[in-house]
Amino acid sequence: MKKITSLKKSKKTVKSLDKKKKIKKEIKKKAMSTKSTKTVKRPGKKKKVTALPVKNMLDKKEVEKKLRTIIAKVMEIDEKTVTPKTRFIEDFGMDSMMALEILAMIEKEYNIEIAEEDLPKIVSYDSVIKLTIDLFNKKKK
C-alpha cells in the first residue's frame, strides 16, 4: 500500500513540475511577443507575475551613442566632434569606402540589412540615426 501512494505522489510531483515548466514557457513567450507589460496568472498561486517585454523598439539615446562610437572609429576622429548636425563629407572628408565600412558595422551591430541605394542617404549623423532606427523598426514588423 505504501508503494502505491508513493507512486501516486511521484506522478503528482511530475505533473506539477511539467505544469510549472509550461507556465514558465508561457510567460517567456508572452514577454517576447508583447510590446507592453502584461500580467500572467499562475495557477495555484495568489500572486500575479508580470512578464517584462523584450525591447521591440530602439532607444534613440542608445542608438546615438553607439553610432557616434562607430562613426568616430571608422573616421578616426574623437567622438566629441560627432554632433547631430555633423556632415560627413564636408566636415570630415568621408569617402565611399568609409561609408561602406560604417554601413557594414551598423548592419552587424543591429542585425539589419542596409541596401546600397541607401548609401547616398548617409550624409550626416542625423541621417544615419534615422535610417538605422527606421530599418530596425521595419525588420521587427
Secondary structure, 3 states (H helix, E strand, C coil): CHHHHHHHHHHHHHHHHHHHHHHHHHHHHHHHHCCCCEEEECCCCCCEEEECCCCCCCCHHHHHHHHHHHHHHHHCCCHHHCCCCCEHHHHHCCCHHHHHHHHHHHHHHHCCCCCHHHHHHCCEHHHHHHHHHHHHHHHHC
